[in-house]
Amino acid sequence: MKKLLKSKWFIALVVLLVLAACAVLSLLPNSPVRKILKPVQSVGAPAQSFVKNAGDTLSDFWAAITDGIAIREENEALKEEIADLRYQLTQNEEAALRYEELKDALHIKDTFSNYEIYGASILSRESDEWFSTIRLNAGTADGIELAEGSAYPVLDVEMNLVGRVIETSDTESRVLPLLHEGFAVAGKVNAVNGATFMVLGDAELKRQGLCLVTDIDPDVRLEPGMEIVTSGDGGLFPEGIPIGVIETVDNSNPLEITATLRPYSQIGKLEDVFIMIPYVEESTDETTQVTN
């Protein structure tokens, strides 16, 4: 018996039973145990409150962390959605630009009804910064077949003259721009019975983005700002393609009046162009055989 009383397990069991009994008795109304435990409860109240507040703080902290993670994930999703919307907007803008270019192509086709219009994009500008030649992504496989002795006008989306096709391969074409010193086109003042002359590329003037105007009749009065278009002389370019405006006029030598012209087309900014190929009327020889 003495060994049992001294056993730690026995003592612990007795303590637990006493505490359980006190807890049960404290629940009864007017219980003396309840009155005895009241001072103990008042002393433990601050500790109880501290534990509760600490638990609430930890709960709020954890909720803030989880909410922050959720907000960050939501922000990432919104960023992706915004990026997608911007991409779609860009695509729509490009589609709108393409639509406008197609409208311009139709306008070119309406203006020059005897020509087939082919669209092409610029691949590169070769040789030097002053654009000796321009490579296009359209060739014989796309219908750009350059006949011997022919020259196909190349226009920008606003129907201004860019240059002429000088060579084609299966998938590409090379264009000689009007700033090149090897380029020449017959031009005229854009007016009824406007004076005619030659518009040439010039090695020095092209560094200023200008062309040279020569073969000007002494009786013709050119002035800065006059619009110049193709005259149609020579048969390589149809009449009426806008070239540019007169920049300066040199009348110092009445026998050799010259002028400079600033082209409308900004070659350095071009991305897409149109190639004009004249329709060729196919003729067939019909033979009649008479049989008896």
C-alpha positions in Angstrom: 0.0 0.0 0.0 2.8 2.4 0.9 4.5 1.6 -2.4 1.2 2.4 -4.2 0.9 5.8 -2.4 4.5 6.6 -3.4 3.9 5.7 -7.1 4.1 8.7 -9.4 1.5 7.3 -11.7 -0.9 6.9 -8.7 -0.3 10.5 -7.6 -0.8 11.8 -11.1 -4.1 9.8 -11.4 -5.3 11.2 -8.1 -4.5 14.8 -9.1 -6.3 14.3 -12.4 -9.4 12.9 -10.6 -9.4 15.8 -8.2 -9.1 18.4 -11.0 -11.9 16.6 -12.9 -14.1 16.6 -9.8 -13.4 20.3 -9.2 -14.2 21.1 -12.8 -17.5 19.3 -12.6 -18.4 20.8 -9.2 -17.5 24.3 -10.5 -20.3 24.0 -13.1 -23.0 23.6 -10.4 -24.8 26.8 -9.3 -23.8 28.1 -5.9 -21.1 25.5 -5.7 -18.4 26.2 -3.0 -15.8 24.9 -5.4 -16.8 27.6 -7.9 -16.3 30.3 -5.2 -13.0 28.8 -4.2 -11.7 28.8 -7.9 -13.0 32.3 -8.7 -9.8 34.0 -7.4 -7.7 31.5 -9.5 -9.8 32.3 -12.6 -9.3 36.0 -12.1 -5.5 35.6 -11.8 -5.4 33.4 -14.9 -7.6 35.7 -17.0 -4.7 37.9 -18.2 -2.8 34.9 -19.3 -5.8 33.5 -21.0 -6.4 36.8 -22.8 -2.7 37.0 -23.8 -2.9 33.5 -25.3 -6.1 34.4 -27.1 -4.7 37.6 -28.5 -1.5 35.9 -29.6 -3.5 33.3 -31.4 -5.6 36.0 -33.1 -2.5 37.8 -34.2 -0.9 34.7 -35.6 -4.2 33.9 -37.4 -4.4 37.4 -38.9 -0.7 37.2 -39.9 -1.3 34.0 -41.7 -4.4 35.3 -43.4 -2.4 38.3 -44.6 0.3 36.0 -46.1 -2.3 33.9 -47.9 -4.2 36.9 -49.1 -0.9 38.5 -50.4 -0.1 35.3 -52.3 -3.6 35.2 -53.8 -3.3 38.9 -54.8 0.1 38.4 -56.4 -1.2 35.4 -58.4 -4.2 37.5 -59.4 -1.9 40.3 -60.5 0.3 38.0 -62.6 -2.9 36.6 -64.3 -4.0 40.2 -65.0 -0.6 41.1 -66.4 -0.8 38.1 -68.8 -4.3 39.1 -69.8 -3.2 42.7 -70.4 -0.3 41.5 -72.5 -2.7 39.3 -74.5 -5.0 42.2 -75.0 -2.1 44.5 -76.1 -1.0 41.8 -78.6 -4.5 41.5 -80.0 -4.7 45.3 -80.2 -1.4 45.3 -82.1 -2.6 42.6 -84.4 -5.8 44.5 -85.0 -3.8 47.7 -85.8 -1.6 45.8 -88.2 -4.7 44.3 -89.8 -6.2 47.8 -90.1 -3.0 49.0 -91.8 -3.0 46.1 -94.2 -6.6 46.9 -95.0 -5.8 50.5 -95.8 -2.9 49.3 -97.9 -5.2 47.0 -99.8 -7.6 49.9 -100.3 -4.7 51.9 -101.7 -3.8 49.0 -104.0 -7.3 49.0 -105.3 -7.1 52.8 -105.8 -3.9 52.2 -107.8 -5.6 49.5 -109.8 -8.6 51.8 -110.5 -6.2 54.7 -111.6 -4.1 52.5 -113.8 -6.5 50.0 -115.1 -4.1 48.6 -117.7 -1.8 47.4 -115.1 -1.8 44.3 -112.8 -0.8 45.3 -109.2 1.4 43.0 -107.1 2.1 43.7 -103.4 5.6 43.0 -101.9 7.5 43.7 -98.7 11.1 45.1 -98.5 13.7 42.6 -97.5 16.7 44.8 -97.4 18.4 47.9 -98.8 21.7 47.0 -100.2 25.2 48.5 -100.7 25.1 51.6 -98.6 22.9 53.9 -96.6 21.8 55.7 -99.7 20.1 52.6 -101.0 21.8 51.5 -104.2 19.2 48.7 -104.6 16.2 47.4 -102.7 15.3 43.7 -102.4 11.7 42.6 -102.4 10.1 39.3 -101.4 8.3 38.8 -104.7 9.7 37.1 -107.8 8.8 35.1 -110.9 7.1 32.5 -108.7 4.7 35.3 -107.7 4.1 36.6 -111.2 6.8 39.2 -111.4 8.4 38.2 -114.7 10.6 40.9 -116.1 10.5 41.0 -119.9 13.7 42.1 -121.7 13.7 45.8 -122.2 10.9 46.3 -119.8 10.8 48.3 -116.5 8.1 47.9 -113.9 7.2 50.9 -111.8 7.3 50.4 -108.0 5.0 52.6 -105.9 4.5 53.0 -102.2 1.1 52.6 -100.4 0.3 56.3 -101.2 0.8 55.7 -104.9 4.1 57.7 -105.0 6.9 56.5 -107.3 9.6 54.5 -105.5 11.7 53.2 -108.4 11.6 50.4 -111.0 12.2 46.7 -111.0 15.6 45.9 -112.7 16.0 42.2 -111.9 13.9 39.2 -110.8 14.6 35.7 -109.4 12.2 32.9 -108.4 11.5 34.5 -105.0 12.9 38.0 -105.1 13.1 41.2 -107.1 15.6 44.0 -107.1 14.5 47.6 -107.4 16.5 50.6 -108.6 15.2 53.6 -106.4 14.7 57.0 -108.0 17.5 58.4 -105.8 20.0 56.1 -107.5 22.3 57.8 -110.0 21.3 55.2 -112.7 17.6 56.1 -112.4 15.8 58.3 -114.9 12.2 59.0 -115.6 10.3 61.5 -117.8 8.4 64.0 -115.6 6.1 66.9 -116.0 4.4 69.6 -114.0 1.1 68.3 -112.6 -1.1 70.6 -114.7 -2.9 70.6 -118.0 -0.2 70.8 -120.7 2.4 70.9 -118.0 6.0 71.3 -119.1 8.1 68.1 -119.5 11.7 67.3 -118.5 13.8 64.6 -117.1 14.1 63.5 -113.4 17.4 61.8 -112.6 19.1 60.3 -109.7 22.4 62.1 -108.8 25.3 60.8 -106.8 25.7 64.0 -104.8 22.1 65.0 -104.4 20.9 61.6 -103.1 22.9 62.3 -99.9 20.4 65.1 -99.4 17.4 62.9 -100.4 17.0 64.8 -103.7 16.8 64.2 -107.4 18.1 66.3 -110.3 15.7 67.8 -112.9 17.3 68.5 -116.3 16.3 69.2 -119.9 14.1 72.1 -118.8 12.9 74.4 -121.6 14.2 78.0 -121.1 10.6 79.3 -121.6 9.3 77.1 -118.7 9.2 78.7 -115.3 9.6 76.2 -112.6 9.1 77.3 -109.0 9.7 75.6 -105.6 6.7 73.6 -104.4 5.4 72.6 -107.9 4.2 69.0 -108.0 5.9 66.7 -110.5 4.4 63.5 -111.9 5.4 61.0 -114.6 4.7 62.3 -118.1 4.3 58.9 -119.7 7.0 59.7 -122.4 9.1 56.7 -123.3 6.5 54.1 -122.4 8.2 52.7 -119.3 6.1 54.6 -116.8 2.4 55.5 -117.2 1.4 59.1 -117.0 0.4 60.6 -113.7 2.4 58.8 -111.0 3.3 61.4 -108.3 7.1 61.8 -108.0 7.7 64.8 -105.7 7.9 68.6 -105.5 10.5 71.0 -106.8 12.9 72.0 -104.1 15.2 74.6 -105.8 15.6 76.0 -109.3 18.9 77.2 -110.8 18.5 79.7 -113.6 22.1 81.0 -113.6 22.7 79.4 -117.0 19.7 80.1 -119.3 21.0 77.4 -121.7 21.1 74.7 -119.0 18.4 75.3 -116.3 18.4 72.7 -113.6 16.3 72.1 -110.5 16.2 69.7 -107.6 13.2 67.6 -106.6 12.3 66.1 -103.3 10.6 62.8 -103.8 7.3 62.1 -102.0 8.3 58.5 -101.1 10.5 58.2 -98.0 12.5 55.1 -99.1 14.2 54.7 -95.7 10.8 54.2 -94.0 9.1 51.9 -96.5 8.0 48.4 -95.5 5.6 47.5 -98.3 5.4 48.5 -102.0 3.3 47.7 -105.1 4.7 46.6 -108.5 2.8 47.6 -111.6 3.0 45.2 -114.5 1.2 46.1 -117.7 -1.3 43.7 -119.1 -0.1 42.0 -122.3 -2.8 41.3 -124.9 -2.5 37.8 -126.2 -3.0 37.5 -129.9 -3.8 34.3 -131.6 -3.4 33.5 -135.3 -6.3 31.7 -136.7 -5.8 29.7 -139.9 -8.5 28.3 -141.9 -8.0 25.1 -143.8 -10.1 24.5 -146.7 -10.6 20.9 -147.6 -12.3 19.6 -150.6 
